[in-house]
Amino acid sequence: MMRPFDTVADVGAQLERTSLAWIRTALALTAVGALIGRSALRAAEPPSALALSAIVIATGLTAGVSTVRSYERRHVAMREGRSIVSPGPLLSVSATLTVASIATLGIVLT
């Protein structure tokens, strides 16, 4: 018996594209965090800038590890016809970036 997703021409590729997008996001967050830290050290910024750097780097690393760990679980769920949607990582990254953006503005404007 054919399941509904078997009729899609691009079976499985959506998960790979999404996982790759999350990995790119994680790499970008880690790189931005490192640049924030480098800039803070060169400009002798307050410790809050280094804390901001650490938070952004930790978010990037967490997003990357989470993506890699959840790939197989989501692949199995998709093959079984179950939902693969998990809003947790998106909410976590969004909240962290919002806090980081506000903190950056606070550091720059003081």
C-alpha positions as CSV (number, residue, x, y, z in Angstrom):
1,M,0.0,0.0,0.0
2,M,1.3,3.4,-1.0
3,R,1.6,6.0,1.7
4,P,0.8,9.6,0.7
5,F,4.4,10.8,0.8
6,D,5.5,8.0,-1.7
7,T,3.7,9.9,-4.4
8,V,5.8,13.0,-4.0
9,A,8.5,13.3,-6.7
10,D,11.0,14.6,-4.2
11,V,10.7,12.0,-1.4
12,G,13.2,12.6,1.4
13,A,14.9,15.6,0.0
14,Q,13.0,18.0,2.1
15,L,14.5,16.6,5.2
16,E,18.0,16.8,3.8
17,R,17.5,20.4,2.6
18,T,16.1,21.4,6.0
19,S,18.9,19.7,7.9
20,L,21.5,21.4,5.6
21,A,19.8,24.8,6.2
22,W,20.0,24.3,10.0
23,I,23.7,23.3,9.7
24,R,24.4,26.4,7.7
25,T,22.5,28.5,10.3
26,A,24.5,26.8,13.1
27,L,27.8,27.5,11.3
28,A,26.8,31.1,10.7
29,L,25.9,31.6,14.4
30,T,29.2,30.2,15.5
31,A,31.1,32.4,13.1
32,V,29.2,35.5,14.2
33,G,29.8,34.7,17.8
34,A,33.5,34.3,17.2
35,L,33.6,37.6,15.4
36,I,31.8,39.3,18.3
37,G,34.3,37.8,20.7
38,R,37.3,38.9,18.5
39,S,35.9,42.4,18.2
40,A,35.2,42.6,21.9
41,L,38.8,41.6,22.7
42,R,40.3,44.0,20.3
43,A,38.2,47.0,21.4
44,A,38.5,46.1,25.1
45,E,34.7,45.9,25.4
46,P,33.1,45.1,28.7
47,P,32.7,41.5,29.8
48,S,29.1,41.6,28.6
49,A,30.3,41.5,25.0
50,L,32.3,38.4,25.7
51,A,29.3,36.9,27.4
52,L,27.2,37.7,24.3
53,S,29.8,36.1,22.2
54,A,29.7,32.9,24.3
55,I,25.9,32.8,24.1
56,V,25.8,33.1,20.3
57,I,28.5,30.5,19.9
58,A,26.8,28.1,22.3
59,T,23.5,28.6,20.4
60,G,25.2,27.8,17.1
61,L,26.9,24.7,18.5
62,T,23.7,23.5,20.1
63,A,21.7,24.0,16.9
64,G,24.3,22.1,14.9
65,V,24.5,19.2,17.3
66,S,20.7,19.1,17.6
67,T,20.3,18.9,13.8
68,V,22.8,16.1,13.4
69,R,21.3,14.1,16.3
70,S,17.7,14.5,15.2
71,Y,18.3,13.8,11.5
72,E,17.9,10.0,11.7
73,R,14.9,10.2,14.1
74,R,13.1,12.6,11.7
75,H,14.0,10.4,8.7
76,V,12.4,7.4,10.4
77,A,9.3,9.4,11.4
78,M,8.9,10.7,7.9
79,R,9.1,7.2,6.4
80,E,6.5,6.0,8.9
81,G,4.2,8.9,7.9
82,R,4.4,10.6,11.3
83,S,5.0,14.4,11.7
84,I,8.6,15.5,11.7
85,V,7.8,19.1,12.9
86,S,9.5,20.2,16.1
87,P,9.2,23.9,16.9
88,G,11.7,23.7,19.7
89,P,14.9,24.5,17.8
90,L,13.4,27.3,15.9
91,L,12.0,28.9,19.0
92,S,15.3,28.5,20.8
93,V,17.4,30.1,18.1
94,S,14.9,32.9,17.6
95,A,14.8,33.7,21.3
96,T,18.6,33.7,21.6
97,L,19.0,35.8,18.5
98,T,16.5,38.3,19.8
99,V,18.3,38.6,23.2
100,A,21.7,38.8,21.4
101,S,20.4,41.5,19.1
102,I,19.1,43.6,22.0
103,A,22.3,43.0,24.0
104,T,24.4,44.1,21.0
105,L,22.4,47.3,20.6
106,G,22.9,47.9,24.3
107,I,26.7,47.4,24.0
108,V,27.0,49.6,20.9
109,L,24.8,52.4,22.1
110,T,26.5,52.8,25.5
